[in-house]
């Protein structure tokens, strides 16, 4: 039997509301996340939504500034 490998990198297809939220959640759990979208404008908008959500999490004291910085990498 092969032991399961720990997942450390994931890809999310689609940078819409759901894709961005999934990517953010996984990044907050410490995974390296790659988001792709066929439309560069959607990708930029998705990234902006995630960054705004992270900033809000810091304001609400859900994340520290340090934790936010780690997620943004």
N, C-alpha and C positions, 0 to 999 in steps of 0.2 A: 504494500500500500504506500502511495506517495503522500507525504504530508502536504497540506495546503500551504501555498505561498501567501504571505501577507500582501495585500494590495496596497500599493503606495502611489500609483499614478492612475488617473482616470481621464476619459474623454467624454465630453458632453456635446451632443449634436443639437444645435439650435440654441440661440442666445436670447430667446424670448423670455417672457415672465417666468415660465416654469423652468426652462433650461438654466437661466441665471440663478434662480433660487436653489436648484439642485447643485449647481457648481459652487455657490456660496456655502451651502451646508457642508458639502464634502471638504472644501478648503478649510472651513472652521474646525473640521475634525482632523486636520493635519495632512490631508492628501494633496498631492500635486495635481492640479486640474488644468486641462486644455479644453477650451470652448471653441467650437467651430460653427460657422454659419455661412450659408451660401451668399448672403447679402452683407457686404462690409458695413453698411449703415446699421443693420440690425445688430451686428457684432459690437459696434461702438456704443449703441444705445444700451445693449445688455451689460456691457462693462460699466457704463455710467450708473445703471441701476444698482449693480452690485456694490460699487464704491459708495453710492449714496446710502445704501442700506447698512453698510459697515460703519459709516460715519454716524448714522442714527443709533446704531448699537452702542457706539462709544458714548454718545450723548445720554443714552438711557442707562449707562453703566452696566451693559450686558457684556461688553468687551472693554479691555483696557486699550490704550493707544498702542502699547507694545504688541498685544494680541492682534490688533487690526493690521499692524505693519507686517506681521508674520503671514497673515492670510493674504495680504496684497501681493506678496512675493509670488 
